[in-house]
Amino acid sequence: MTDTDRVFIDTKQLAKRWGKNPHALSNLRRKGGGPNYYKIGGKILYDLSEIKQLEESSYVSNGSRNI
């Protein structure tokens, strides 16, 4: 994938993806937390491939257990 193939999502789209309020993501950014982002023309954009990597790295397995 080249840089020109990047797909970006905005705060509203990320909030919907994660089931969060967009203001919660804004608060995280203000506190220096949350995922990396780009600020282009005053708009906050997230690289979708980075978001997917973050999601994958956040996976927690409970292992095999009998339910």
N, CA, C, O and CB atoms as a CASP TS submission, in Angstrom:
PFRMAT TS
TARGET T0000
AUTHOR 0000-0000-0000
METHOD Language model
MODEL 1
PARENT N/A
ATOM      1  N   MET     1       0.849  -1.174   0.000  1.00  0.00           N
ATOM      2  CA  MET     1       0.000   0.000   0.000  1.00  0.00           C
ATOM      3  C   MET     1       0.899   1.244   0.000  1.00  0.00           C
ATOM      4  O   MET     1       1.837   1.328   0.793  1.00  0.00           O
ATOM      5  CB  MET     1      -0.968  -0.005   1.230  1.00  0.00           C
ATOM      6  N   THR     2       0.626   2.174  -0.854  1.00  0.00           N
ATOM      7  CA  THR     2       1.380   3.421  -0.887  1.00  0.00           C
ATOM      8  C   THR     2       0.640   4.480  -0.081  1.00  0.00           C
ATOM      9  O   THR     2      -0.522   4.298   0.284  1.00  0.00           O
ATOM     10  CB  THR     2       1.604   3.898  -2.344  1.00  0.00           C
ATOM     11  N   ASP     3       1.321   5.583   0.192  1.00  0.00           N
ATOM     12  CA  ASP     3       0.704   6.666   0.957  1.00  0.00           C
ATOM     13  C   ASP     3      -0.554   7.191   0.288  1.00  0.00           C
ATOM     14  O   ASP     3      -1.473   7.640   0.973  1.00  0.00           O
ATOM     15  CB  ASP     3       1.689   7.798   1.149  1.00  0.00           C
ATOM     16  N   THR     4      -0.613   7.144  -1.039  1.00  0.00           N
ATOM     17  CA  THR     4      -1.788   7.659  -1.739  1.00  0.00           C
ATOM     18  C   THR     4      -2.978   6.716  -1.599  1.00  0.00           C
ATOM     19  O   THR     4      -4.103   7.086  -1.934  1.00  0.00           O
ATOM     20  CB  THR     4      -1.469   7.880  -3.214  1.00  0.00           C
ATOM     21  N   ASP     5      -2.742   5.507  -1.110  1.00  0.00           N
ATOM     22  CA  ASP     5      -3.821   4.537  -0.930  1.00  0.00           C
ATOM     23  C   ASP     5      -4.425   4.581   0.468  1.00  0.00           C
ATOM     24  O   ASP     5      -5.320   3.793   0.775  1.00  0.00           O
ATOM     25  CB  ASP     5      -3.312   3.147  -1.215  1.00  0.00           C
ATOM     26  N   ARG     6      -3.959   5.473   1.306  1.00  0.00           N
ATOM     27  CA  ARG     6      -4.457   5.538   2.679  1.00  0.00           C
ATOM     28  C   ARG     6      -5.941   5.872   2.711  1.00  0.00           C
ATOM     29  O   ARG     6      -6.458   6.634   1.894  1.00  0.00           O
ATOM     30  CB  ARG     6      -3.671   6.572   3.482  1.00  0.00           C
ATOM     31  N   VAL     7      -6.595   5.274   3.681  1.00  0.00           N
ATOM     32  CA  VAL     7      -8.011   5.555   3.922  1.00  0.00           C
ATOM     33  C   VAL     7      -8.108   6.195   5.296  1.00  0.00           C
ATOM     34  O   VAL     7      -7.569   5.670   6.271  1.00  0.00           O
ATOM     35  CB  VAL     7      -8.899   4.249   3.828  1.00  0.00           C
ATOM     36  N   PHE     8      -8.791   7.324   5.373  1.00  0.00           N
ATOM     37  CA  PHE     8      -8.937   8.047   6.622  1.00  0.00           C
ATOM     38  C   PHE     8     -10.388   8.057   7.067  1.00  0.00           C
ATOM     39  O   PHE     8     -11.305   8.036   6.247  1.00  0.00           O
ATOM     40  CB  PHE     8      -8.415   9.470   6.481  1.00  0.00           C
ATOM     41  N   ILE     9     -10.583   8.091   8.380  1.00  0.00           N
ATOM     42  CA  ILE     9     -11.916   8.276   8.936  1.00  0.00           C
ATOM     43  C   ILE     9     -11.856   9.456   9.890  1.00  0.00           C
ATOM     44  O   ILE     9     -10.802   9.770  10.443  1.00  0.00           O
ATOM     45  CB  ILE     9     -12.427   6.981   9.659  1.00  0.00           C
ATOM     46  N   ASP    10     -12.989  10.100  10.076  1.00  0.00           N
ATOM     47  CA  ASP    10     -13.014  11.252  10.975  1.00  0.00           C
ATOM     48  C   ASP    10     -13.450  10.824  12.371  1.00  0.00           C
ATOM     49  O   ASP    10     -13.726   9.650  12.620  1.00  0.00           O
ATOM     50  CB  ASP    10     -13.954  12.346  10.432  1.00  0.00           C
ATOM     51  N   THR    11     -13.506  11.783  13.263  1.00  0.00           N
ATOM     52  CA  THR    11     -13.834  11.494  14.665  1.00  0.00           C
ATOM     53  C   THR    11     -15.210  10.857  14.805  1.00  0.00           C
ATOM     54  O   THR    11     -15.393   9.921  15.583  1.00  0.00           O
ATOM     55  CB  THR    11     -13.772  12.772  15.495  1.00  0.00           C
ATOM     56  N   LYS    12     -16.162  11.362  14.058  1.00  0.00           N
ATOM     57  CA  LYS    12     -17.528  10.824  14.134  1.00  0.00           C
ATOM     58  C   LYS    12     -17.561   9.356  13.711  1.00  0.00           C
ATOM     59  O   LYS    12     -18.230   8.538  14.342  1.00  0.00           O
ATOM     60  CB  LYS    12     -18.484  11.650  13.246  1.00  0.00           C
ATOM     61  N   GLN    13     -16.841   9.032  12.651  1.00  0.00           N
ATOM     62  CA  GLN    13     -16.802   7.650  12.157  1.00  0.00           C
ATOM     63  C   GLN    13     -16.088   6.735  13.152  1.00  0.00           C
ATOM     64  O   GLN    13     -16.520   5.605  13.375  1.00  0.00           O
ATOM     65  CB  GLN    13     -16.103   7.587  10.783  1.00  0.00           C
ATOM     66  N   LEU    14     -15.004   7.217  13.745  1.00  0.00           N
ATOM     67  CA  LEU    14     -14.290   6.400  14.732  1.00  0.00           C
ATOM     68  C   LEU    14     -15.147   6.193  15.971  1.00  0.00           C
ATOM     69  O   LEU    14     -15.180   5.097  16.531  1.00  0.00           O
ATOM     70  CB  LEU    14     -12.950   7.056  15.116  1.00  0.00           C
ATOM     71  N   ALA    15     -15.836   7.233  16.400  1.00  0.00           N
ATOM     72  CA  ALA    15     -16.707   7.119  17.567  1.00  0.00           C
ATOM     73  C   ALA    15     -17.794   6.078  17.317  1.00  0.00           C
ATOM     74  O   ALA    15     -18.106   5.275  18.196  1.00  0.00           O
ATOM     75  CB  ALA    15     -17.338   8.485  17.909  1.00  0.00           C
ATOM     76  N   LYS    16     -18.360   6.094  16.135  1.00  0.00           N
ATOM     77  CA  LYS    16     -19.395   5.104  15.798  1.00  0.00           C
ATOM     78  C   LYS    16     -18.795   3.698  15.772  1.00  0.00           C
ATOM     79  O   LYS    16     -19.407   2.753  16.269  1.00  0.00           O
ATOM     80  CB  LYS    16     -20.046   5.436  14.428  1.00  0.00           C
ATOM     81  N   ARG    17     -17.612   3.559  15.200  1.00  0.00           N
ATOM     82  CA  ARG    17     -16.931   2.258  15.108  1.00  0.00           C
ATOM     83  C   ARG    17     -16.686   1.685  16.492  1.00  0.00           C
ATOM     84  O   ARG    17     -16.834   0.481  16.704  1.00  0.00           O
ATOM     85  CB  ARG    17     -15.598   2.392  14.349  1.00  0.00           C
ATOM     86  N   TRP    18     -16.310   2.544  17.439  1.00  0.00           N
ATOM     87  CA  TRP    18     -15.982   2.105  18.784  1.00  0.00           C
ATOM     88  C   TRP    18     -17.133   2.233  19.767  1.00  0.00           C
ATOM     89  O   TRP    18     -16.970   1.916  20.945  1.00  0.00           O
ATOM     90  CB  TRP    18     -14.822   2.878  19.287  1.00  0.00           C
ATOM     91  N   GLY    19     -18.297   2.691  19.309  1.00  0.00           N
ATOM     92  CA  GLY    19     -19.446   2.829  20.208  1.00  0.00           C
ATOM     93  C   GLY    19     -19.224   3.893  21.272  1.00  0.00           C
ATOM     94  O   GLY    19     -19.668   3.752  22.411  1.00  0.00           O
ATOM     95  N   LYS    20     -18.535   4.955  20.889  1.00  0.00           N
ATOM     96  CA  LYS    20     -18.220   6.039  21.814  1.00  0.00           C
ATOM     97  C   LYS    20     -18.889   7.324  21.352  1.00  0.00           C
ATOM     98  O   LYS    20     -19.355   7.429  20.218  1.00  0.00           O
ATOM     99  CB  LYS    20     -16.695   6.237  21.930  1.00  0.00           C
ATOM    100  N   ASN    21     -18.927   8.289  22.246  1.00  0.00           N
ATOM    101  CA  ASN    21     -19.378   9.624  21.914  1.00  0.00           C
ATOM    102  C   ASN    21     -18.183  10.363  21.296  1.00  0.00           C
ATOM    103  O   ASN    21     -17.069  10.248  21.808  1.00  0.00           O
ATOM    104  CB  ASN    21     -19.944  10.376  23.184  1.00  0.00           C
ATOM    105  N   PRO    22     -18.388  11.115  20.216  1.00  0.00           N
ATOM    106  CA  PRO    22     -17.268  11.857  19.618  1.00  0.00           C
ATOM    107  C   PRO    22     -16.558  12.775  20.622  1.00  0.00           C
ATOM    108  O   PRO    22     -15.355  13.011  20.505  1.00  0.00           O
ATOM    109  CB  PRO    22     -17.770  12.685  18.445  1.00  0.00           C
ATOM    110  N   HIS    23     -17.298  13.288  21.600  1.00  0.00           N
ATOM    111  CA  HIS    23     -16.685  14.161  22.606  1.00  0.00           C
ATOM    112  C   HIS    23     -15.684  13.395  23.473  1.00  0.00           C
ATOM    113  O   HIS    23     -14.705  13.971  23.946  1.00  0.00           O
ATOM    114  CB  HIS    23     -17.768  14.795  23.491  1.00  0.00           C
ATOM    115  N   ALA    24     -15.925  12.111  23.681  1.00  0.00           N
ATOM    116  CA  ALA    24     -14.993  11.293  24.458  1.00  0.00           C
ATOM    117  C   ALA    24     -13.647  11.211  23.741  1.00  0.00           C
ATOM    118  O   ALA    24     -12.597  11.271  24.381  1.00  0.00           O
ATOM    119  CB  ALA    24     -15.569   9.873  24.691  1.00  0.00           C
ATOM    120  N   LEU    25     -13.673  11.075  22.418  1.00  0.00           N
ATOM    121  CA  LEU    25     -12.426  11.036  21.648  1.00  0.00           C
ATOM    122  C   LEU    25     -11.733  12.399  21.676  1.00  0.00           C
ATOM    123  O   LEU    25     -10.507  12.474  21.761  1.00  0.00           O
ATOM    124  CB  LEU    25     -12.704  10.608  20.188  1.00  0.00           C
ATOM    125  N   SER    26     -12.515  13.464  21.606  1.00  0.00           N
ATOM    126  CA  SER    26     -11.947  14.811  21.694  1.00  0.00           C
ATOM    127  C   SER    26     -11.263  15.014  23.040  1.00  0.00           C
ATOM    128  O   SER    26     -10.178  15.592  23.109  1.00  0.00           O
ATOM    129  CB  SER    26     -13.040  15.878  21.486  1.00  0.00           C
ATOM    130  N   ASN    27     -11.893  14.540  24.104  1.00  0.00           N
ATOM    131  CA  ASN    27     -11.308  14.661  25.435  1.00  0.00           C
ATOM    132  C   ASN    27     -10.002  13.870  25.532  1.00  0.00           C
ATOM    133  O   ASN    27      -9.034  14.337  26.132  1.00  0.00           O
ATOM    134  CB  ASN    27     -12.301  14.177  26.500  1.00  0.00           C
ATOM    135  N   LEU    28      -9.978  12.680  24.944  1.00  0.00           N
ATOM    136  CA  LEU    28      -8.746  11.884  24.935  1.00  0.00           C
ATOM    137  C   LEU    28      -7.617  12.635  24.232  1.00  0.00           C
ATOM    138  O   LEU    28      -6.493  12.686  24.731  1.00  0.00           O
ATOM    139  CB  LEU    28      -8.987  10.527  24.246  1.00  0.00           C
ATOM    140  N   ARG    29      -7.925  13.219  23.065  1.00  0.00           N
ATOM    141  CA  ARG    29      -6.915  13.972  22.313  1.00  0.00           C
ATOM    142  C   ARG    29      -6.389  15.144  23.141  1.00  0.00           C
ATOM    143  O   ARG    29      -5.184  15.390  23.195  1.00  0.00           O
ATOM    144  CB  ARG    29      -7.503  14.485  20.980  1.00  0.00           C
ATOM    145  N   ARG    30      -7.303  15.854  23.780  1.00  0.00           N
ATOM    146  CA  ARG    30      -6.922  17.025  24.567  1.00  0.00           C
ATOM    147  C   ARG    30      -5.979  16.638  25.708  1.00  0.00           C
ATOM    148  O   ARG    30      -5.096  17.410  26.082  1.00  0.00           O
ATOM    149  CB  ARG    30      -8.171  17.721  25.126  1.00  0.00           C
ATOM    150  N   LYS    31      -6.175  15.438  26.256  1.00  0.00           N
ATOM    151  CA  LYS    31      -5.344  14.951  27.354  1.00  0.00           C
ATOM    152  C   LYS    31      -4.084  14.245  26.859  1.00  0.00           C
ATOM    153  O   LYS    31      -3.296  13.745  27.662  1.00  0.00           O
ATOM    154  CB  LYS    31      -6.146  14.010  28.230  1.00  0.00           C
ATOM    155  N   GLY    32      -3.891  14.204  25.534  1.00  0.00           N
ATOM    156  CA  GLY    32      -2.700  13.574  24.974  1.00  0.00           C
ATOM    157  C   GLY    32      -2.823  12.077  24.812  1.00  0.00           C
ATOM    158  O   GLY    32      -1.817  11.391  24.632  1.00  0.00           O
ATOM    159  N   GLY    33      -4.041  11.552  24.871  1.00  0.00           N
ATOM    160  CA  GLY    33      -4.262  10.123  24.726  1.00  0.00           C
ATOM    161  C   GLY    33      -4.977   9.794  23.438  1.00  0.00           C
ATOM    162  O   GLY    33      -5.158  10.644  22.565  1.00  0.00           O
ATOM    163  N   GLY    34      -5.373   8.557  23.341  1.00  0.00           N
ATOM    164  CA  GLY    34      -6.107   8.107  22.165  1.00  0.00           C
ATOM    165  C   GLY    34      -5.180   7.786  21.011  1.00  0.00           C
ATOM    166  O   GLY    34      -3.960   7.892  21.131  1.00  0.00           O
ATOM    167  N   PRO    35      -5.767   7.396  19.895  1.00  0.00           N
ATOM    168  CA  PRO    35      -4.962   7.008  18.735  1.00  0.00           C
ATOM    169  C   PRO    35      -4.304   8.225  18.074  1.00  0.00           C
ATOM    170  O   PRO    35      -4.748   9.361  18.237  1.00  0.00           O
ATOM    171  CB  PRO    35      -5.831   6.265  17.715  1.00  0.00           C
ATOM    172  N   ASN    36      -3.234   7.949  17.326  1.00  0.00           N
ATOM    173  CA  ASN    36      -2.586   9.002  16.540  1.00  0.00           C
ATOM    174  C   ASN    36      -3.569   9.542  15.523  1.00  0.00           C
ATOM    175  O   ASN    36      -4.479   8.838  15.084  1.00  0.00           O
ATOM    176  CB  ASN    36      -1.310   8.474  15.837  1.00  0.00           C
ATOM    177  N   TYR    37      -3.379  10.795  15.152  1.00  0.00           N
ATOM    178  CA  TYR    37      -4.282  11.418  14.191  1.00  0.00           C
ATOM    179  C   TYR    37      -3.550  12.459  13.372  1.00  0.00           C
ATOM    180  O   TYR    37      -2.442  12.876  13.707  1.00  0.00           O
ATOM    181  CB  TYR    37      -5.478  12.050  14.902  1.00  0.00           C
ATOM    182  N   TYR    38      -4.190  12.868  12.296  1.00  0.00           N
ATOM    183  CA  TYR    38      -3.714  13.950  11.447  1.00  0.00           C
ATOM    184  C   TYR    38      -4.687  15.107  11.601  1.00  0.00           C
ATOM    185  O   TYR    38      -5.892  14.902  11.742  1.00  0.00           O
ATOM    186  CB  TYR    38      -3.586  13.501   9.947  1.00  0.00           C
ATOM    187  N   LYS    39      -4.166  16.305  11.574  1.00  0.00           N
ATOM    188  CA  LYS    39      -5.018  17.483  11.584  1.00  0.00           C
ATOM    189  C   LYS    39      -4.747  18.215  10.279  1.00  0.00           C
ATOM    190  O   LYS    39      -3.709  18.853  10.103  1.00  0.00           O
ATOM    191  CB  LYS    39      -4.748  18.403  12.846  1.00  0.00           C
ATOM    192  N   ILE    40      -5.706  18.107   9.371  1.00  0.00           N
ATOM    193  CA  ILE    40      -5.544  18.661   8.031  1.00  0.00           C
ATOM    194  C   ILE    40      -6.681  19.652   7.791  1.00  0.00           C
ATOM    195  O   ILE    40      -7.855  19.283   7.804  1.00  0.00           O
ATOM    196  CB  ILE    40      -5.533  17.530   6.938  1.00  0.00           C
ATOM    197  N   GLY    41      -6.323  20.884   7.577  1.00  0.00           N
ATOM    198  CA  GLY    41      -7.340  21.913   7.330  1.00  0.00           C
ATOM    199  C   GLY    41      -8.310  22.050   8.489  1.00  0.00           C
ATOM    200  O   GLY    41      -9.485  22.356   8.284  1.00  0.00           O
ATOM    201  N   GLY    42      -7.831  21.827   9.704  1.00  0.00           N
ATOM    202  CA  GLY    42      -8.677  21.937  10.883  1.00  0.00           C
ATOM    203  C   GLY    42      -9.510  20.700  11.172  1.00  0.00           C
ATOM    204  O   GLY    42     -10.226  20.656  12.172  1.00  0.00           O
ATOM    205  N   LYS    43      -9.426  19.702  10.313  1.00  0.00           N
ATOM    206  CA  LYS    43     -10.206  18.475  10.492  1.00  0.00           C
ATOM    207  C   LYS    43      -9.311  17.371  11.051  1.00  0.00           C
ATOM    208  O   LYS    43      -8.180  17.184  10.602  1.00  0.00           O
ATOM    209  CB  LYS    43     -10.848  18.028   9.149  1.00  0.00           C
ATOM    210  N   ILE    44      -9.828  16.652  12.026  1.00  0.00           N
ATOM    211  CA  ILE    44      -9.111  15.532  12.630  1.00  0.00           C
ATOM    212  C   ILE    44      -9.400  14.279  11.821  1.00  0.00           C
ATOM    213  O   ILE    44     -10.558  13.927  11.596  1.00  0.00           O
ATOM    214  CB  ILE    44      -9.517  15.338  14.121  1.00  0.00           C
ATOM    215  N   LEU    45      -8.336  13.603  11.382  1.00  0.00           N
ATOM    216  CA  LEU    45      -8.477  12.385  10.591  1.00  0.00           C
ATOM    217  C   LEU    45      -7.594  11.286  11.166  1.00  0.00           C
ATOM    218  O   LEU    45      -6.472  11.533  11.608  1.00  0.00           O
ATOM    219  CB  LEU    45      -8.120  12.647   9.113  1.00  0.00           C
ATOM    220  N   TYR    46      -8.126  10.070  11.149  1.00  0.00           N
ATOM    221  CA  TYR    46      -7.407   8.898  11.632  1.00  0.00           C
ATOM    222  C   TYR    46      -7.133   7.978  10.456  1.00  0.00           C
ATOM    223  O   TYR    46      -8.005   7.754   9.617  1.00  0.00           O
ATOM    224  CB  TYR    46      -8.207   8.159  12.740  1.00  0.00           C
ATOM    225  N   ASP    47      -5.923   7.448  10.398  1.00  0.00           N
ATOM    226  CA  ASP    47      -5.560   6.478   9.368  1.00  0.00           C
ATOM    227  C   ASP    47      -6.220   5.154   9.743  1.00  0.00           C
ATOM    228  O   ASP    47      -5.925   4.584  10.794  1.00  0.00           O
ATOM    229  CB  ASP    47      -3.990   6.326   9.234  1.00  0.00           C
ATOM    230  N   LEU    48      -7.101   4.672   8.895  1.00  0.00           N
ATOM    231  CA  LEU    48      -7.867   3.469   9.195  1.00  0.00           C
ATOM    232  C   LEU    48      -6.962   2.264   9.438  1.00  0.00           C
ATOM    233  O   LEU    48      -7.266   1.432  10.293  1.00  0.00           O
ATOM    234  CB  LEU    48      -8.833   3.170   8.062  1.00  0.00           C
ATOM    235  N   SER    49      -5.863   2.156   8.707  1.00  0.00           N
ATOM    236  CA  SER    49      -4.965   1.004   8.922  1.00  0.00           C
ATOM    237  C   SER    49      -4.332   1.077  10.312  1.00  0.00           C
ATOM    238  O   SER    49      -4.127   0.039  10.941  1.00  0.00           O
ATOM    239  CB  SER    49      -3.856   0.959   7.830  1.00  0.00           C
ATOM    240  N   GLU    50      -4.019   2.270  10.803  1.00  0.00           N
ATOM    241  CA  GLU    50      -3.476   2.410  12.158  1.00  0.00           C
ATOM    242  C   GLU    50      -4.530   2.066  13.206  1.00  0.00           C
ATOM    243  O   GLU    50      -4.216   1.459  14.230  1.00  0.00           O
ATOM    244  CB  GLU    50      -2.954   3.837  12.385  1.00  0.00           C
ATOM    245  N   ILE    51      -5.775   2.452  12.951  1.00  0.00           N
ATOM    246  CA  ILE    51      -6.873   2.135  13.873  1.00  0.00           C
ATOM    247  C   ILE    51      -7.037   0.623  13.954  1.00  0.00           C
ATOM    248  O   ILE    51      -7.195   0.070  15.042  1.00  0.00           O
ATOM    249  CB  ILE    51      -8.207   2.808  13.415  1.00  0.00           C
ATOM    250  N   LYS    52      -7.000  -0.046  12.806  1.00  0.00           N
ATOM    251  CA  LYS    52      -7.139  -1.504  12.790  1.00  0.00           C
ATOM    252  C   LYS    52      -5.982  -2.175  13.530  1.00  0.00           C
ATOM    253  O   LYS    52      -6.190  -3.157  14.242  1.00  0.00           O
ATOM    254  CB  LYS    52      -7.209  -2.018  11.344  1.00  0.00           C
ATOM    255  N   GLN    53      -4.762  -1.652  13.366  1.00  0.00           N
ATOM    256  CA  GLN    53      -3.609  -2.196  14.082  1.00  0.00           C
ATOM    257  C   GLN    53      -3.786  -2.012  15.587  1.00  0.00           C
ATOM    258  O   GLN    53      -3.491  -2.919  16.366  1.00  0.00           O
ATOM    259  CB  GLN    53      -2.304  -1.519  13.608  1.00  0.00           C
ATOM    260  N   LEU    54      -4.265  -0.848  15.991  1.00  0.00           N
ATOM    261  CA  LEU    54      -4.506  -0.579  17.407  1.00  0.00           C
ATOM    262  C   LEU    54      -5.547  -1.542  17.966  1.00  0.00           C
ATOM    263  O   LEU    54      -5.392  -2.073  19.066  1.00  0.00           O
ATOM    264  CB  LEU    54      -4.961   0.875  17.612  1.00  0.00           C
ATOM    265  N   GLU    55      -6.601  -1.759  17.201  1.00  0.00           N
ATOM    266  CA  GLU    55      -7.645  -2.692  17.636  1.00  0.00           C
ATOM    267  C   GLU    55      -7.085  -4.101  17.788  1.00  0.00           C
ATOM    268  O   GLU    55      -7.369  -4.786  18.770  1.00  0.00           O
ATOM    269  CB  GLU    55      -8.815  -2.695  16.639  1.00  0.00           C
ATOM    270  N   GLU    56      -6.290  -4.528  16.814  1.00  0.00           N
ATOM    271  CA  GLU    56      -5.706  -5.875  16.869  1.00  0.00           C
ATOM    272  C   GLU    56      -4.773  -6.014  18.068  1.00  0.00           C
ATOM    273  O   GLU    56      -4.777  -7.044  18.741  1.00  0.00           O
ATOM    274  CB  GLU    56      -4.942  -6.188  15.567  1.00  0.00           C
ATOM    275  N   SER    57      -3.980  -4.991  18.335  1.00  0.00           N
ATOM    276  CA  SER    57      -3.026  -5.073  19.439  1.00  0.00           C
ATOM    277  C   SER    57      -3.714  -4.966  20.796  1.00  0.00           C
ATOM    278  O   SER    57      -3.110  -5.272  21.824  1.00  0.00           O
ATOM    279  CB  SER    57      -1.978  -3.981  19.306  1.00  0.00           C
ATOM    280  N   SER    58      -4.964  -4.535  20.803  1.00  0.00           N
ATOM    281  CA  SER    58      -5.711  -4.398  22.056  1.00  0.00           C
ATOM    282  C   SER    58      -6.515  -5.643  22.397  1.00  0.00           C
ATOM    283  O   SER    58      -7.175  -5.699  23.434  1.00  0.00           O
ATOM    284  CB  SER    58      -6.638  -3.207  21.976  1.00  0.00           C
ATOM    285  N   TYR    59      -6.460  -6.638  21.525  1.00  0.00           N
ATOM    286  CA  TYR    59      -7.227  -7.862  21.722  1.00  0.00           C
ATOM    287  C   TYR    59      -6.740  -8.595  22.968  1.00  0.00           C
ATOM    288  O   TYR    59      -5.539  -8.792  23.157  1.00  0.00           O
ATOM    289  CB  TYR    59      -7.123  -8.775  20.485  1.00  0.00           C
ATOM    290  N   VAL    60      -7.672  -8.988  23.799  1.00  0.00           N
ATOM    291  CA  VAL    60      -7.352  -9.759  25.008  1.00  0.00           C
ATOM    292  C   VAL    60      -8.101 -11.083  24.921  1.00  0.00           C
ATOM    293  O   VAL    60      -9.328 -11.106  24.816  1.00  0.00           O
ATOM    294  CB  VAL    60      -7.737  -8.969  26.324  1.00  0.00           C
ATOM    295  N   SER    61      -7.363 -12.172  24.965  1.00  0.00           N
ATOM    296  CA  SER    61      -7.967 -13.483  24.898  1.00  0.00           C
ATOM    297  C   SER    61      -8.153 -14.012  26.321  1.00  0.00           C
ATOM    298  O   SER    61      -7.250 -13.919  27.152  1.00  0.00           O
ATOM    299  CB  SER    61      -7.101 -14.450  24.048  1.00  0.00           C
ATOM    300  N   ASN    62      -9.316 -14.556  26.584  1.00  0.00           N
ATOM    301  CA  ASN    62      -9.567 -15.188  27.873  1.00  0.00           C
ATOM    302  C   ASN    62      -9.041 -16.621  27.902  1.00  0.00           C
ATOM    303  O   ASN    62      -9.200 -17.338  28.890  1.00  0.00           O
ATOM    304  CB  ASN    62     -11.060 -15.172  28.187  1.00  0.00           C
ATOM    305  N   GLY    63      -8.426 -17.011  26.824  1.00  0.00           N
ATOM    306  CA  GLY    63      -7.916 -18.387  26.736  1.00  0.00           C
ATOM    307  C   GLY    63      -9.056 -19.362  26.558  1.00  0.00           C
ATOM    308  O   GLY    63     -10.200 -18.965  26.337  1.00  0.00           O
ATOM    309  N   SER    64      -8.744 -20.620  26.655  1.00  0.00           N
ATOM    310  CA  SER    64      -9.807 -21.617  26.534  1.00  0.00           C
ATOM    311  C   SER    64     -10.371 -21.863  27.926  1.00  0.00           C
ATOM    312  O   SER    64      -9.638 -22.125  28.880  1.00  0.00           O
ATOM    313  CB  SER    64      -9.280 -22.952  25.887  1.00  0.00           C
ATOM    314  N   ARG    65     -11.649 -21.774  28.010  1.00  0.00           N
ATOM    315  CA  ARG    65     -12.295 -22.040  29.293  1.00  0.00           C
ATOM    316  C   ARG    65     -13.632 -22.705  29.029  1.00  0.00           C
ATOM    317  O   ARG    65     -14.247 -22.503  27.982  1.00  0.00           O
ATOM    318  CB  ARG    65     -12.476 -20.733  30.123  1.00  0.00           C
ATOM    319  N   ASN    66     -14.058 -23.471  29.957  1.00  0.00           N
ATOM    320  CA  ASN    66     -15.345 -24.154  29.830  1.00  0.00           C
ATOM    321  C   ASN    66     -16.449 -23.224  30.326  1.00  0.00           C
ATOM    322  O   ASN    66     -16.387 -22.658  31.417  1.00  0.00           O
ATOM    323  CB  ASN    66     -15.351 -25.498  30.627  1.00  0.00           C
ATOM    324  N   ILE    67     -17.444 -23.098  29.484  1.00  0.00           N
ATOM    325  CA  ILE    67     -18.582 -22.235  29.862  1.00  0.00           C
ATOM    326  C   ILE    67     -19.798 -23.091  30.099  1.00  0.00           C
ATOM    327  O   ILE    67     -20.865 -22.572  30.426  1.00  0.00           O
ATOM    328  CB  ILE    67     -18.879 -21.172  28.769  1.00  0.00           C
TER
END
